[in-house]
Amino acid sequence: MDFNAGQMRSDALIKEGRYKFRVQDAREKRSAAGNDMLNLKLYLNINGRDVLYWDSLILMPKMFWKVEHFCEATGLTDKIEQGRLLAQDCFDRTGYIDIIQKQDSQTGEMTNQTKDYVKPEDLGGEISQPEADDLFNDDIPSFT
């Protein structure tokens, strides 16, 4: 079997854009540095299809903006002032997320990353999504 590893990795990436998401699952964890965090399993709606995407919300001062923007994007603003966000608060929440592609500083490979969660008042206008043909080819080849 012949393949181009770089092309395969590139084709597996989600194209940069703004996507509607739904939280499928959330788990409370502790980071390697000892910070509380939530691991989120999100389904992105990409041209009518659900695509799995993972993200983490780490509770530390320099990353609090992400926790706050997630809460604002999903209607959980009361959790910010309460100072308590639990995994079960996140289930089935929906909102919009901006996805970018960035080079991993350790491996050098391109990866998808969350640029930001989008507050409803910042949505305005069209949601920018790549055309379906530009996303990735998931056709199953015929082996007959």
C-alpha positions in Angstrom: 0.0 0.0 0.0 1.5 3.4 -1.1 0.5 6.7 0.5 1.8 10.2 1.1 1.9 10.7 4.9 2.0 14.4 4.8 -1.0 14.6 2.5 -3.0 12.1 4.6 -2.3 14.2 7.7 -3.3 17.4 5.9 -6.5 15.9 4.5 -7.5 14.8 8.1 -7.5 18.4 9.4 -10.7 20.5 9.7 -10.4 23.5 7.5 -10.2 26.9 9.2 -13.6 28.5 9.8 -16.5 29.1 12.2 -18.6 26.0 13.1 -21.7 25.3 15.1 -20.9 22.8 17.8 -22.8 20.6 20.3 -21.1 19.3 23.5 -21.4 15.5 23.3 -19.4 14.8 26.5 -17.4 16.6 29.1 -15.0 15.2 31.7 -13.5 16.8 34.7 -9.7 16.2 34.9 -6.5 17.6 36.4 -3.8 18.8 34.0 -0.2 17.6 34.3 0.6 20.9 36.0 -2.1 20.3 38.6 -4.8 22.6 37.2 -8.5 21.7 37.1 -9.7 21.2 33.5 -12.7 20.1 31.4 -12.1 17.8 28.4 -14.8 18.5 25.9 -16.0 16.1 23.2 -17.7 18.4 20.6 -19.6 17.6 17.5 -19.0 20.3 14.9 -21.7 20.7 12.3 -19.9 20.9 9.0 -22.3 21.2 6.1 -24.9 19.0 7.8 -22.5 16.4 9.1 -21.3 15.9 12.6 -17.5 15.8 12.9 -15.8 14.9 16.2 -13.5 17.5 17.7 -11.8 17.5 21.2 -11.0 20.6 23.2 -9.9 21.4 26.8 -10.8 24.2 29.2 -8.0 24.7 31.7 -8.7 26.6 34.8 -5.6 28.9 35.1 -5.3 32.7 35.0 -3.8 32.9 31.5 -6.4 30.6 30.0 -9.5 31.9 31.8 -10.5 33.8 28.7 -11.3 30.5 27.0 -13.4 29.3 29.9 -15.3 32.6 30.0 -15.9 32.7 26.2 -17.1 29.0 26.3 -19.6 29.9 29.0 -20.8 33.0 27.1 -21.1 31.1 23.9 -23.2 28.3 25.4 -25.4 30.4 27.7 -23.6 29.5 30.9 -22.7 33.1 31.9 -24.1 32.5 35.4 -21.4 29.9 36.0 -18.7 32.5 35.6 -19.9 34.6 38.5 -20.7 31.5 40.6 -17.1 30.4 40.0 -18.2 26.8 39.4 -18.4 25.0 36.1 -19.1 21.2 36.2 -19.0 18.7 33.4 -22.7 18.0 33.6 -23.4 21.8 33.0 -21.9 21.4 29.6 -23.8 18.4 28.2 -25.8 19.2 25.0 -24.8 22.9 25.1 -24.5 24.4 21.7 -22.6 27.4 20.3 -20.1 28.5 17.7 -16.4 27.9 17.6 -13.6 29.3 15.5 -11.1 26.6 14.4 -7.6 27.3 13.1 -4.7 25.3 11.9 -1.4 25.8 13.6 2.0 24.1 13.7 2.6 22.0 16.8 5.8 23.4 18.5 6.9 20.0 19.6 6.2 17.8 16.6 6.2 20.4 13.8 3.0 18.9 12.4 -0.1 21.0 11.5 -2.9 20.5 14.0 -6.4 22.0 14.5 -6.7 24.3 17.5 -9.5 26.4 19.0 -9.0 30.1 18.2 -12.0 31.1 20.3 -15.6 30.4 21.3 -17.9 32.9 19.8 -20.4 34.9 21.9 -23.9 35.2 20.3 -23.6 38.9 20.0 -20.4 38.5 18.1 -21.9 36.2 15.5 -23.4 38.7 13.1 -24.0 37.8 9.5 -23.0 34.6 7.8 -21.2 31.7 9.4 -18.1 31.1 7.4 -17.6 27.5 6.5 -15.5 26.0 3.7 -17.4 24.3 0.9 -18.1 20.6 1.5 -15.7 19.6 -1.3 -12.9 21.5 0.4 -13.3 19.8 3.8 -11.9 16.2 3.4 -12.6 13.2 1.3 -14.2 10.5 3.3 -15.5 8.4 0.4 -15.0 4.7 1.0 -13.3 3.1 -2.0 -14.9 0.1 -3.7 -12.8 -3.0 -3.3 -14.8 -5.1 -5.8 
